[in-house]
Amino acid sequence: MNSGIIPAHPDNELRVALTGGFPEVPAVLVVTGPGIPEKVSVAFRNGREHYEYTGDMLDLEGAILPLFRWSYSTRIAE
């Protein structure tokens, strides 16, 4: 059965769509591992931007991607 999810690469890489947060953060992220993770984070400026899986999918130019929504930021202590 085809889930419609488009893998980025056959070696357990998956493209996911990001929404919310800073507009400079890329809209698509490649993650590795089995299945869709509950949370992902992106290095950005002096910290990380954290996103949570919404349970929804987004059709992005014909590719069906799991949708992650921004949830919070963390900063690196100096």
KOLTORVO-548063 format. One record per residue (C-alpha): residue number from 1; residue in one letter; z negated, x negated, y negated. Coordinates in steps of 0.5 Angstrom, whole numbers. Each point is the difference from the previous one (the first is absolute). Last residue first. Layout:
! KOLTORVO-548063
@num=NUM&residuo=A&pz=Z&px=X&py=Y
...
This chain:
! KOLTORVO-548063
@num=78&residuo=E&pz=-52&px=-54&py=-63
@num=77&residuo=A&pz=-1&px=6&py=4
@num=76&residuo=I&pz=7&px=3&py=2
@num=75&residuo=R&pz=1&px=7&py=-2
@num=74&residuo=T&pz=0&px=6&py=4
@num=73&residuo=S&pz=5&px=6&py=-1
@num=72&residuo=Y&pz=-1&px=7&py=2
@num=71&residuo=S&pz=4&px=6&py=4
@num=70&residuo=W&pz=7&px=0&py=-1
@num=69&residuo=R&pz=4&px=4&py=5
@num=68&residuo=F&pz=4&px=-2&py=6
@num=67&residuo=L&pz=6&px=4&py=2
@num=66&residuo=P&pz=3&px=-2&py=7
@num=65&residuo=L&pz=7&px=-1&py=0
@num=64&residuo=I&pz=6&px=4&py=2
@num=63&residuo=A&pz=6&px=-4&py=-3
@num=62&residuo=G&pz=6&px=4&py=-2
@num=61&residuo=E&pz=0&px=-3&py=-8
@num=60&residuo=L&pz=-8&px=1&py=1
@num=59&residuo=D&pz=-2&px=6&py=4
@num=58&residuo=L&pz=-8&px=0&py=-1
@num=57&residuo=M&pz=-4&px=2&py=6
@num=56&residuo=D&pz=-7&px=3&py=-1
@num=55&residuo=G&pz=-7&px=-2&py=4
@num=54&residuo=T&pz=-2&px=-2&py=-7
@num=53&residuo=Y&pz=-2&px=-7&py=2
@num=52&residuo=E&pz=-4&px=-4&py=-4
@num=51&residuo=Y&pz=1&px=-5&py=-6
@num=50&residuo=H&pz=-4&px=-6&py=-2
@num=49&residuo=E&pz=3&px=-5&py=-6
@num=48&residuo=R&pz=-3&px=-7&py=1
@num=47&residuo=G&pz=-3&px=-5&py=-5
@num=46&residuo=N&pz=2&px=-5&py=-6
@num=45&residuo=R&pz=7&px=3&py=-1
@num=44&residuo=F&pz=2&px=4&py=6
@num=43&residuo=A&pz=-1&px=-2&py=7
@num=42&residuo=V&pz=2&px=7&py=4
@num=41&residuo=S&pz=-5&px=4&py=5
@num=40&residuo=V&pz=2&px=5&py=5
@num=39&residuo=K&pz=-4&px=5&py=3
@num=38&residuo=E&pz=0&px=5&py=6
@num=37&residuo=P&pz=5&px=-4&py=4
@num=36&residuo=I&pz=6&px=3&py=3
@num=35&residuo=G&pz=2&px=-3&py=7
@num=34&residuo=P&pz=-1&px=-7&py=3
@num=33&residuo=G&pz=0&px=-5&py=-5
@num=32&residuo=T&pz=3&px=-3&py=-6
@num=31&residuo=V&pz=1&px=3&py=-7
@num=30&residuo=V&pz=6&px=-1&py=-4
@num=29&residuo=L&pz=-1&px=4&py=-7
@num=28&residuo=V&pz=4&px=4&py=-4
@num=27&residuo=A&pz=-1&px=3&py=-7
@num=26&residuo=P&pz=-1&px=-7&py=-3
@num=25&residuo=V&pz=-6&px=-1&py=-5
@num=24&residuo=E&pz=2&px=0&py=-7
@num=23&residuo=P&pz=-1&px=7&py=-1
@num=22&residuo=F&pz=-8&px=-1&py=1
@num=21&residuo=G&pz=-3&px=5&py=5
@num=20&residuo=G&pz=3&px=6&py=2
@num=19&residuo=T&pz=5&px=0&py=6
@num=18&residuo=L&pz=2&px=-5&py=6
@num=17&residuo=A&pz=5&px=1&py=5
@num=16&residuo=V&pz=-1&px=-3&py=7
@num=15&residuo=R&pz=5&px=-5&py=4
@num=14&residuo=L&pz=-2&px=-2&py=7
@num=13&residuo=E&pz=0&px=-6&py=3
@num=12&residuo=N&pz=-2&px=0&py=8
@num=11&residuo=D&pz=5&px=-6&py=2
@num=10&residuo=P&pz=6&px=5&py=-1
@num=9&residuo=H&pz=1&px=-1&py=-7
@num=8&residuo=A&pz=-1&px=5&py=-6
@num=7&residuo=P&pz=-1&px=6&py=4
@num=6&residuo=I&pz=3&px=7&py=-2
@num=5&residuo=I&pz=-5&px=5&py=2
@num=4&residuo=G&pz=4&px=6&py=2
@num=3&residuo=S&pz=-5&px=2&py=6
@num=2&residuo=N&pz=6&px=-1&py=5
@num=1&residuo=M&pz=-2&px=3&py=7
